[in-house]
Amino acid sequence: MDYKSLHDQIRTGAAELCSPYNDGYTTWQIKKDLYQLKFLLDEILANSPTYSVEPQFLEEQSKKKMWKTLTQPQGNT
């Protein structure tokens, strides 16, 4: 699995989704694709084994997300 390639493709989709140059039809297709990926990942993760280091990893990711939210300028959600 090529994480960087997947990450880059998803980020490109996110940029296109938020682009003011795209119409609703185009952005809705992108958003549906992102939802389908989310549903697939949720299903895979729900049916996968749990590892001893997983809670620490998830806690660290949660802290990063919280820090990003706290340091994000007001008005940007």
Buried (B, 14 or more C-beta within 10 A) or exposed (E): EEEEEEEEEEEEBEEBBEEEEBEEEEBEBBBEBBEEBEEEEEEEEEEEEEEEEEEEEEEEEEEEEEEEEEEEEEEEE
